[in-house]
Amino acid sequence: MQDKKDNFDVTVIGGGLAGMSASIHLANAGLRVLCIEADPLDKDPVGESLDWSAPDLLKALGLPTEYLLDQGIATYKRHVILKLRNGLERHYVPGEWLGKPPYNVNLRTLHVDRSELNQALREIFIGKGITLINDRVAHVETTGRVIKAVVTAQGERITSKWFIDASGSSAGLFPRTFNLPVYEYGPHKVAMWDYFTVPESIEGTTLHADGAGPPYMEWVWQIPIHPTIISVGYVTTGEAVKEKRQQGLSVGEIFAAQLQRFPDLQGFLHETGKDQPRTTSFRCRVFAKVAGPNWLVAGEAAAMVDPMTSNGVTAALRHGAEASSLIIQNRNRERLPRLAAAMYSQRVLSLARFFNSGIENVLYDWPIRNRIGAFNAGDLYTIPAWSMNVVYSRLRPQGLIKTTLLRLLLATLRYSLDAFHWFCKRTQSPPAAATAP
Ligand SMILES: Cc1cc2nc3c(=O)[nH]c(=O)nc-3n(C[C@H](O)[C@H](O)[C@H](O)COP(=O)(O)OP(=O)(O)OC[C@H]3O[C@@H](n4cnc5c(N)ncnc54)[C@H](O)[C@@H]3O)c2cc1C
């Protein structure tokens, strides 16, 4: 086994958004960074519709909005549209007041071509002198709660003072190593998606769904990543896909059948069947205690938030920024201060629990959606969700007081939605399909 010793201050595992964000911030502060990425080919990255906090986080990495638009990496996302199968639609647009002081929210966030965004970030990353190796971390060596080294599939043993796990949701290296407590939300889900050309640009992210009716919501996203190219993706439960596969349908046929159900999407059917759509499966979950004496977990390795929240990219960039900031502040110490590590974990946990439980209770599950209608349910989810993002980006919680305030606010909102969900479930019958065999 080769031993790479003491060359680097920080080892970052995973070169996705969280890993690149952490690496760039660390390198900007003069730390020597090694990033280990298992899959340099960057197959089918997702995360194309950004929330309102993401542009500032990208700017901090050297990618201002104007540059992303000029280079054709991004298009403006001004609003979100919920479109039901019966043709009714509602537009969710942030209020003008949010763009004014003291909030100063960027009211036009972005859709991005994720392959091009990753490429742009990687160029910055390389320009900062960050060392990137293509290998898979196979083992984490520990002494108690301290990480001593990571060992790669090719047999390199890498030591450094600090470690960041940004290995995404399926790997989750440090959570598995330390058997961290986990909160899971909703069933296993599957996403299948493809890209289509359109004659003219479409504005906003459109979510197509049935609205009231199905006990568990499935939906289709439509995201214009370029003026004439849209990404269309279908999200449903793993169970639903399994059933259809058992009936003999291919993934391509399942995808095409779903597009067929929505008038706006039927026009794309002639293009489907050219290939199988891209697919991925996931389970929303959040780990607790994602920071230890000399390590932190960032991005989806720490918290997988549902794609409907449009919060995964923001979370990955934000975790990368916060995890690196903790290391930079404590670079001359041997360990992270316990309080700072605990506060980082609390912020990751409470925000992701809020987003996941909110979207499950209010939109995916039937009781609230059936009681107040899909459009009002959309308001009930988006108003607190957008507000929390504003609060977070303006409050910039770091220490005990601000983090505790944030946790209290998030927990109050979460418990209120839990209680409303419970009430709606007790006071109405489930929709017909819920009782079907
Ligand atoms: C279907 C779907 C749609 C989504 N849509 C949106 C959206 O519209 N908006 C939004 O904001 N978010 C969205 N998200 C979420 C968003 O894409 C992710 O949260 C974000 O990209 C996560 O970035 P990451 O860096 O944490 O993880 P990843 O991008 O998964 O990066 C992890 C990296 O680690 C590498 N790796 C894994 N194991 C190892 C190992 N052992 N050794 C070395 N390297 C390793 C992997 O190869 C990978 O490159 C979506 C997610 C899904 C599943």
The ligand as an ORCA input file, in Angstrom:
! r2SCAN-3c Opt
* xyz 0 1
  C     -33.835     13.302     -9.560
  C     -33.235     14.464     -8.825
  C     -33.525     15.755     -9.232
  C     -32.973     16.837     -8.535
  N     -33.327     18.103     -8.905
  C     -32.874     19.150     -8.176
  C     -33.238     20.483     -8.522
  O     -33.978     20.721     -9.486
  N     -32.729     21.496     -7.771
  C     -31.899     21.271     -6.708
  O     -31.482     22.227     -6.043
  N     -31.520     20.019     -6.373
  C     -31.980     18.965     -7.082
  N     -31.577     17.701     -6.758
  C     -30.591     17.526     -5.690
  C     -29.170     17.906     -6.159
  O     -28.924     17.379     -7.430
  C     -28.156     17.334     -5.184
  O     -28.555     17.662     -3.872
  C     -26.744     17.844     -5.370
  O     -26.323     17.734     -6.698
  C     -25.850     17.008     -4.454
  O     -24.505     17.319     -4.641
  P     -23.396     16.521     -3.795
  O     -22.105     17.110     -4.171
  O     -23.778     16.476     -2.373
  O     -23.509     15.012     -4.284
  P     -23.102     14.362     -5.718
  O     -23.364     15.305     -6.827
  O     -23.778     13.028     -5.733
  O     -21.539     14.173     -5.606
  C     -20.957     13.128     -4.883
  C     -19.692     12.730     -5.609
  O     -18.963     11.822     -4.792
  C     -18.407     10.819     -5.615
  N     -18.193      9.635     -4.771
  C     -19.123      8.799     -4.262
  N     -18.544      7.849     -3.518
  C     -17.213      8.091     -3.552
  C     -16.095      7.447     -2.968
  N     -16.235      6.361     -2.196
  N     -14.861      7.945     -3.221
  C     -14.701      9.055     -3.994
  N     -15.739      9.703     -4.573
  C     -16.974      9.228     -4.349
  C     -19.457     10.590     -6.700
  O     -18.880     10.040     -7.865
  C     -19.988     12.003     -6.916
  O     -19.342     12.676     -7.967
  C     -32.113     16.611     -7.441
  C     -31.807     15.306     -7.038
  C     -32.370     14.243     -7.717
  C     -32.046     12.840     -7.268
*
